[in-house]
Amino acid sequence: MNNLAEQYSDDAIEKEGISRVEWVYRTLKQSILTNEFYPGYQALEPELAKNLGVSRTPVREALIRLENERLIELIPRRGMRVIPLVPEDMWEIYQLLTSLEVTAVEILARKRPARAELAELEQAIDDMETSLSKDNREAWANADDRFHRLLVENCGNNRLALMAATLRDQAHRARLVTLKLREKSTQSTKDHRSVLEAIISGDWATATQTHEAHRRNAAAALVGILEDFKLPHL
C-alpha cells in the first residue's frame, strides 16, 4: 500500500468530511474529466487501490458509480476502461442536454425571479466577459460551466439538475480538448446575457428559443472541430 497516498486520502477525507468511497469517486472522476485518464485508458482495481492507498472495496463502489454515469466501462478480469467519445456521442449528449436546459429555462422564466435571486448567474456572465477581455479561455470555460450548472439548479427540479450534471460531465473532456481550437466565444457570452434578461422579464418563449439556439450552435461548433481536426474520439 502506498502510505503517502493513504495519508493524502485520509487528510482529504477528514478535511472535506466525506466518506472514503466518495473521495475515491471524486478523485477518479477528476482524473477522467481532466484527461489524466485518457480515452481508452485501462486499469485494474488492485492497481487503482494501491495508487490511491485504499482497499479495493471503495474503489469498486466508486467504479460502479462512474460506470452508471457512462464515464467508464467495467470489463471482467480487465478492470475499468475510460469510454472514448466520438462525434456521434457528442450529438446525442447535446441533444439531451439542450432539451433539459431549455426545460429548466422555461421553468425558471415562468417563475419570473427578481434579478437579485439570480445574482450568481449574472456574476458568471460578468466573469465570462472579463475573461474574454483578457483572452483567458480557461477562465471563460469555468464561468461558462458555472452558468449552465446554476441555470438548472435554480429551476428547482433536482432530478433535472442531476441528469444535466451527468451529461455535462460526459461532454467535459471534449470541451476541454477543443477549448483552444474554438473561435473567441463572444456571441456565446452575449447569448447567456440575453437568456438571463429574458428569464428576469418572464419572457419564457424568448428565453427558451435563445437558449435552444445557443446550445445547438455550441454542439455544431464542437462537433465541427472534432471533424475538422480529425479527432476521431476523445
C-alpha positions as a Markdown table, in Angstrom:
| # | Residue | x | y | z |
|---|---|---|---|---|
| 1 | Met | 0.0 | 0.0 | 0.0 |
| 2 | Asn | 1.2 | 3.5 | -0.8 |
| 3 | Asn | 1.5 | 5.2 | 2.6 |
| 4 | Leu | 1.8 | 8.7 | 1.1 |
| 5 | Ala | -1.4 | 8.2 | -0.9 |
| 6 | Glu | -3.2 | 6.7 | 2.1 |
| 7 | Gln | -2.2 | 9.7 | 4.2 |
| 8 | Tyr | -3.3 | 12.1 | 1.5 |
| 9 | Ser | -6.7 | 10.4 | 1.2 |
| 10 | Asp | -7.1 | 10.4 | 5.0 |
| 11 | Asp | -6.3 | 14.1 | 5.2 |
| 12 | Ala | -8.7 | 14.9 | 2.3 |
| 13 | Ile | -11.5 | 12.8 | 3.8 |
| 14 | Glu | -11.1 | 14.4 | 7.2 |
| 15 | Lys | -10.9 | 17.9 | 5.8 |
| 16 | Glu | -13.9 | 17.6 | 3.5 |
| 17 | Gly | -16.0 | 15.4 | 5.8 |
| 18 | Ile | -16.7 | 12.8 | 3.1 |
| 19 | Ser | -16.6 | 9.0 | 3.0 |
| 20 | Arg | -13.7 | 7.1 | 1.6 |
| 21 | Val | -15.9 | 5.9 | -1.3 |
| 22 | Glu | -16.9 | 9.5 | -2.1 |
| 23 | Trp | -13.2 | 10.6 | -2.0 |
| 24 | Val | -12.2 | 7.8 | -4.4 |
| 25 | Tyr | -15.1 | 8.5 | -6.7 |
| 26 | Arg | -14.2 | 12.2 | -6.9 |
| 27 | Thr | -10.5 | 11.5 | -7.4 |
| 28 | Leu | -11.1 | 9.0 | -10.2 |
| 29 | Lys | -13.7 | 11.2 | -11.8 |
| 30 | Gln | -11.4 | 14.2 | -11.8 |
| 31 | Ser | -8.7 | 12.2 | -13.4 |
| 32 | Ile | -11.1 | 11.2 | -16.2 |
| 33 | Leu | -12.6 | 14.7 | -16.7 |
| 34 | Thr | -9.1 | 16.3 | -17.0 |
| 35 | Asn | -7.9 | 13.6 | -19.4 |
| 36 | Glu | -5.2 | 12.4 | -17.0 |
| 37 | Phe | -7.0 | 9.1 | -17.6 |
| 38 | Tyr | -7.1 | 9.4 | -21.4 |
| 39 | Pro | -9.8 | 7.9 | -23.6 |
| 40 | Gly | -9.4 | 4.2 | -23.7 |
| 41 | Tyr | -7.2 | 4.2 | -20.5 |
| 42 | Gln | -7.5 | 0.9 | -18.6 |
| 43 | Ala | -6.6 | 0.0 | -15.1 |
| 44 | Leu | -7.2 | -2.9 | -12.7 |
| 45 | Glu | -8.9 | -2.5 | -9.4 |
| 46 | Pro | -5.8 | -3.5 | -7.4 |
| 47 | Glu | -3.7 | -1.0 | -9.3 |
| 48 | Leu | -6.1 | 1.8 | -8.6 |
| 49 | Ala | -6.4 | 0.8 | -4.9 |
| 50 | Lys | -2.6 | 0.8 | -4.5 |
| 51 | Asn | -2.2 | 4.1 | -6.2 |
| 52 | Leu | -4.9 | 5.7 | -4.0 |
| 53 | Gly | -3.8 | 4.0 | -0.8 |
| 54 | Val | -7.2 | 2.4 | -0.1 |
| 55 | Ser | -8.7 | -1.0 | -0.1 |
| 56 | Arg | -10.4 | -2.4 | -3.2 |
| 57 | Thr | -13.9 | -2.0 | -1.7 |
| 58 | Pro | -14.2 | 1.8 | -2.1 |
| 59 | Val | -12.6 | 1.6 | -5.5 |
| 60 | Arg | -15.1 | -1.0 | -6.7 |
| 61 | Glu | -18.1 | 1.1 | -5.4 |
| 62 | Ala | -16.7 | 4.3 | -7.0 |
| 63 | Leu | -16.2 | 2.5 | -10.3 |
| 64 | Ile | -19.8 | 1.3 | -10.3 |
| 65 | Arg | -20.9 | 4.9 | -9.9 |
| 66 | Leu | -18.6 | 6.0 | -12.7 |
| 67 | Glu | -20.0 | 3.3 | -15.0 |
| 68 | Asn | -23.5 | 4.4 | -14.3 |
| 69 | Glu | -22.5 | 7.9 | -15.4 |
| 70 | Arg | -21.1 | 6.4 | -18.7 |
| 71 | Leu | -17.6 | 7.7 | -18.0 |
| 72 | Ile | -16.1 | 4.2 | -17.8 |
| 73 | Glu | -17.0 | 0.6 | -18.6 |
| 74 | Leu | -16.2 | -2.3 | -16.3 |
| 75 | Ile | -14.6 | -5.3 | -18.1 |
| 76 | Pro | -14.4 | -8.7 | -16.4 |
| 77 | Arg | -10.8 | -9.5 | -15.4 |
| 78 | Arg | -9.5 | -6.4 | -17.1 |
| 79 | Gly | -10.7 | -3.7 | -14.7 |
| 80 | Met | -12.1 | -0.4 | -15.9 |
| 81 | Arg | -11.7 | 1.4 | -19.2 |
| 82 | Val | -12.4 | 5.1 | -19.9 |
| 83 | Ile | -15.1 | 5.3 | -22.6 |
| 84 | Pro | -13.9 | 7.3 | -25.6 |
| 85 | Leu | -16.4 | 9.8 | -27.1 |
| 86 | Val | -16.9 | 10.1 | -30.9 |
| 87 | Pro | -18.7 | 12.9 | -32.7 |
| 88 | Glu | -21.9 | 10.9 | -32.8 |
| 89 | Asp | -21.8 | 10.6 | -29.0 |
| 90 | Met | -21.4 | 14.4 | -28.7 |
| 91 | Trp | -24.5 | 15.0 | -30.8 |
| 92 | Glu | -26.5 | 12.6 | -28.6 |
| 93 | Ile | -25.2 | 14.2 | -25.4 |
| 94 | Tyr | -26.0 | 17.8 | -26.6 |
| 95 | Gln | -29.5 | 16.8 | -27.9 |
| 96 | Leu | -30.4 | 15.6 | -24.4 |
| 97 | Leu | -28.6 | 18.4 | -22.6 |
| 98 | Thr | -30.3 | 21.0 | -24.8 |
| 99 | Ser | -33.7 | 19.6 | -24.0 |
| 100 | Leu | -33.1 | 19.5 | -20.3 |
| 101 | Glu | -31.7 | 23.0 | -20.1 |
| 102 | Val | -34.4 | 24.5 | -22.2 |
| 103 | Thr | -36.9 | 23.0 | -19.9 |
| 104 | Ala | -35.1 | 24.5 | -16.9 |
| 105 | Val | -35.0 | 27.9 | -18.6 |
| 106 | Glu | -38.8 | 27.7 | -19.1 |
| 107 | Ile | -39.5 | 26.7 | -15.5 |
| 108 | Leu | -37.3 | 29.5 | -14.3 |
| 109 | Ala | -38.7 | 32.2 | -16.5 |
| 110 | Arg | -42.2 | 31.3 | -15.6 |
| 111 | Lys | -41.3 | 32.0 | -12.0 |
| 112 | Arg | -40.2 | 35.4 | -13.1 |
| 113 | Pro | -37.5 | 35.7 | -10.4 |
| 114 | Ala | -36.1 | 39.0 | -9.3 |
| 115 | Arg | -32.6 | 40.0 | -10.6 |
| 116 | Ala | -31.2 | 39.6 | -7.0 |
| 117 | Glu | -32.3 | 36.0 | -6.9 |
| 118 | Leu | -30.1 | 35.3 | -10.0 |
| 119 | Ala | -27.1 | 37.2 | -8.8 |
| 120 | Glu | -24.8 | 34.2 | -9.2 |
| 121 | Leu | -25.9 | 33.7 | -12.7 |
| 122 | Glu | -25.2 | 37.3 | -13.6 |
| 123 | Gln | -21.8 | 37.1 | -11.9 |
| 124 | Ala | -21.0 | 34.1 | -14.0 |
| 125 | Ile | -21.8 | 36.1 | -17.2 |
| 126 | Asp | -19.7 | 39.1 | -15.8 |
| 127 | Asp | -16.8 | 36.7 | -15.3 |
| 128 | Met | -17.2 | 35.4 | -18.9 |
| 129 | Glu | -17.0 | 38.9 | -20.2 |
| 130 | Thr | -14.0 | 39.7 | -18.1 |
| 131 | Ser | -12.2 | 36.5 | -19.2 |
| 132 | Leu | -12.9 | 37.4 | -22.9 |
| 133 | Ser | -11.4 | 40.8 | -22.5 |
| 134 | Lys | -8.2 | 39.2 | -21.1 |
| 135 | Asp | -8.4 | 36.3 | -23.7 |
| 136 | Asn | -8.3 | 33.8 | -20.9 |
| 137 | Arg | -10.2 | 30.9 | -22.3 |
| 138 | Glu | -9.8 | 28.6 | -19.4 |
| 139 | Ala | -11.4 | 31.2 | -17.0 |
| 140 | Trp | -14.1 | 31.7 | -19.6 |
| 141 | Ala | -14.9 | 28.0 | -19.7 |
| 142 | Asn | -15.0 | 27.8 | -15.9 |
| 143 | Ala | -17.5 | 30.7 | -15.8 |
| 144 | Asp | -19.5 | 29.1 | -18.7 |
| 145 | Asp | -19.7 | 25.8 | -16.8 |
| 146 | Arg | -20.8 | 27.6 | -13.7 |
| 147 | Phe | -23.6 | 29.4 | -15.6 |
| 148 | His | -25.0 | 26.2 | -17.0 |
| 149 | Arg | -24.9 | 24.5 | -13.7 |
| 150 | Leu | -26.6 | 27.3 | -11.9 |
| 151 | Leu | -29.2 | 27.6 | -14.6 |
| 152 | Val | -30.6 | 24.1 | -14.0 |
| 153 | Glu | -30.0 | 24.2 | -10.2 |
| 154 | Asn | -32.1 | 27.4 | -9.9 |
| 155 | Cys | -35.1 | 25.9 | -11.7 |
| 156 | Gly | -35.9 | 23.8 | -8.6 |
| 157 | Asn | -36.1 | 20.4 | -10.3 |
| 158 | Asn | -33.5 | 18.3 | -8.6 |
| 159 | Arg | -33.8 | 15.3 | -10.9 |
| 160 | Leu | -33.4 | 17.5 | -14.0 |
| 161 | Ala | -30.3 | 19.1 | -12.4 |
| 162 | Leu | -28.8 | 15.7 | -11.7 |
| 163 | Met | -29.4 | 14.4 | -15.2 |
| 164 | Ala | -27.9 | 17.6 | -16.7 |
| 165 | Ala | -24.8 | 17.4 | -14.5 |
| 166 | Thr | -24.2 | 13.8 | -15.6 |
| 167 | Leu | -24.4 | 14.9 | -19.3 |
| 168 | Arg | -22.2 | 17.9 | -18.8 |
| 169 | Asp | -19.5 | 15.6 | -17.2 |
| 170 | Gln | -19.7 | 13.3 | -20.2 |
| 171 | Ala | -19.1 | 16.2 | -22.6 |
| 172 | His | -16.4 | 17.9 | -20.4 |
| 173 | Arg | -13.4 | 16.1 | -21.9 |
| 174 | Ala | -14.3 | 17.1 | -25.4 |
| 175 | Arg | -14.9 | 20.7 | -24.4 |
| 176 | Leu | -11.5 | 20.8 | -22.6 |
| 177 | Val | -9.6 | 19.4 | -25.6 |
| 178 | Thr | -11.3 | 21.8 | -28.1 |
| 179 | Leu | -11.1 | 24.9 | -25.9 |
| 180 | Lys | -8.1 | 26.5 | -27.6 |
| 181 | Leu | -9.3 | 25.4 | -31.1 |
| 182 | Arg | -12.5 | 27.4 | -31.0 |
| 183 | Glu | -13.2 | 30.9 | -32.1 |
| 184 | Lys | -13.5 | 33.5 | -29.4 |
| 185 | Ser | -16.8 | 33.0 | -27.5 |
| 186 | Thr | -18.1 | 36.5 | -27.9 |
| 187 | Gln | -21.5 | 35.5 | -29.3 |
| 188 | Ser | -21.9 | 32.7 | -26.8 |
| 189 | Thr | -21.5 | 35.1 | -24.0 |
| 190 | Lys | -24.0 | 37.5 | -25.5 |
| 191 | Asp | -26.4 | 34.6 | -25.7 |
| 192 | His | -26.1 | 34.0 | -22.0 |
| 193 | Arg | -26.9 | 37.6 | -21.2 |
| 194 | Ser | -29.9 | 37.5 | -23.5 |
| 195 | Val | -31.2 | 34.4 | -21.8 |
| 196 | Leu | -30.8 | 35.9 | -18.4 |
| 197 | Glu | -32.6 | 39.1 | -19.3 |
| 198 | Ala | -35.5 | 37.2 | -20.8 |
| 199 | Ile | -35.8 | 35.0 | -17.7 |
| 200 | Ile | -35.9 | 38.0 | -15.4 |
| 201 | Ser | -38.6 | 39.7 | -17.6 |
| 202 | Gly | -40.6 | 36.5 | -17.5 |
| 203 | Asp | -40.4 | 36.1 | -21.3 |
| 204 | Trp | -40.1 | 32.3 | -21.3 |
| 205 | Ala | -40.7 | 32.0 | -25.1 |
| 206 | Thr | -37.7 | 34.2 | -25.9 |
| 207 | Ala | -35.6 | 32.7 | -23.2 |
| 208 | Thr | -36.1 | 29.1 | -24.4 |
| 209 | Gln | -35.7 | 29.9 | -28.1 |
| 210 | Thr | -32.5 | 31.8 | -27.4 |
| 211 | His | -31.1 | 29.1 | -25.2 |
| 212 | Glu | -32.0 | 26.3 | -27.6 |
| 213 | Ala | -30.3 | 28.1 | -30.5 |
| 214 | His | -27.3 | 28.7 | -28.3 |
| 215 | Arg | -26.9 | 25.1 | -27.3 |
| 216 | Arg | -27.4 | 23.8 | -30.9 |
| 217 | Asn | -24.8 | 26.2 | -32.2 |
| 218 | Ala | -22.4 | 25.1 | -29.5 |
| 219 | Ala | -22.9 | 21.5 | -30.4 |
| 220 | Ala | -22.4 | 22.2 | -34.1 |
| 221 | Ala | -19.2 | 24.1 | -33.4 |
| 222 | Leu | -17.7 | 21.4 | -31.1 |
| 223 | Val | -18.5 | 18.5 | -33.4 |
| 224 | Gly | -17.2 | 20.6 | -36.3 |
| 225 | Ile | -13.9 | 21.0 | -34.6 |
| 226 | Leu | -13.7 | 17.2 | -33.9 |
| 227 | Glu | -14.3 | 16.5 | -37.6 |
| 228 | Asp | -12.1 | 19.3 | -39.0 |
| 229 | Phe | -9.1 | 18.4 | -36.8 |
| 230 | Lys | -9.6 | 14.7 | -37.4 |
| 231 | Leu | -10.1 | 13.9 | -33.7 |
| 232 | Pro | -11.9 | 10.5 | -34.1 |
| 233 | His | -12.6 | 10.1 | -30.4 |
| 234 | Leu | -12.0 | 11.8 | -27.0 |
